[in-house]
């Protein structure tokens, strides 16, 4: 009986494995379904994140070291950054969108100026920078330590942009009408790391004024103007393209005026330091009573030689494109002086191979168009590389107030490289 009971029990338990198997298989299917759904979601997320990552990888940020917000480097650097940028998703250039290098996002970075820009460039904290030609020449020649800049034998130029004029600004009522009047006065020579500081020392030395004969301060240009206004500063030096906004406001408000450099001093500076050229700040730059004689150097856009040649070629092409011409003309008074005809004027250091390739190709296209009696197309790709760097040639005289044309003349005493065109855009 017990056996039959066990049999009965066994008989009752016989279907149990099939039922449990059904439940087990159902659970496994549910688990598999959940795993499939999770895998699908994960795959979708990975795909989306991959697309984002690919887009982020494709996007490249490009930092341009400029200067203080009150000077010319920062607004000019901003215009250039805008011109060479073309972020992902931008409208096509022909539809009024970005016309720069695809997926490039350029940013203008505020700095202390030329020397600071070269230090940042040397340290890899910016990808390019604006610099006075004299500062760049000293750094490339291995003499950067003399001015607080690095030794950069690999420093290369993309383009010469515009002339930077030395502003000697005096507080009205300080009794300063000539450089010799600076003796005993409180004078800002600009911040450490600025190109102005280097040039101010050269000018004072040429004028026979030792630094210990003046009360030297090293102030940011904006701060220096504020100190002129409150009477705690008598004068300041500032190397900048005109008009400099804060200086212009101080002159208009009757707080400050410009001090001219005597012709003899200008001549001595040019003779001793060929990167200087004689210059004149015109009346309409600051609503002046008369033009002001001074000296100037060229502002350069510089990079390191190791920067990808194709990238630099694209930057150079974008800089001299027809859309950029409109941005430069409308964006700043000095923007109108940034011309392809002066793209290598007063550079003083080698061009980057990518930039040199562009200038050579454009020259070939220009010459071909001239031979065929056709106007050169600013946006057409040049046919082929041609030509070699020009030999040094004297410049035109700069002894009078500049005309309305955007050409940047100079003195015959300061030999500079012959200008090479960058594009026929006008």
Secondary structure, DSSP 8 states (H G I E B T S, - for coil): -HHHHHHHHHHHHTTHHHHHHHHHHHHHHHHHHHHHHHHHHHHHHHHHHHHHHHHHHH-EEEEEE---TTSSHHHHHHHHHHHH---TT---GGGTS--SSTTEEEEEE--S-HHHHHHHHHTTS-SEEEEEHHHHHHHHTT-GGGGT----TTEEEEEEEEEEEEEEEEETTS--SSGGGGTTSEEE---TT-HHHHHHHHHHHHTT--GGGSEEE---HHHHHHHHHHTS--EEEEEE-S--HHHHHHHHTTSEEE----HHHHHHHHHH-TT-EEEEE-HHHHT-SS-EEEEEEEEEEEEETTS-HHHHHHHHHHHTSHHHHHHHHHH-TGGGG--GGGTTTT--S-B-HHHHHHHHHHHHHHHHHHHTT----TTS--SS-------EE------S---SS------TTS-EE------S--
